[in-house]
């Protein structure tokens, strides 16, 4: 759980993914698990462009 309400302008999803998804790939490789990012802010909103 991330405090999105407390920090509305911080990009938590981008921080988890890292550049080109490298951070996420590293976590998945080290833990031998799949990581799913769900919830508010996990999908780019095309209307907000």
Secondary structure, 3 states (H helix, E strand, C coil): CCCCCCCCCCCHHHHHHCHHHHHHHHHHHHHCCCCCCCCCCCCCCHHHC
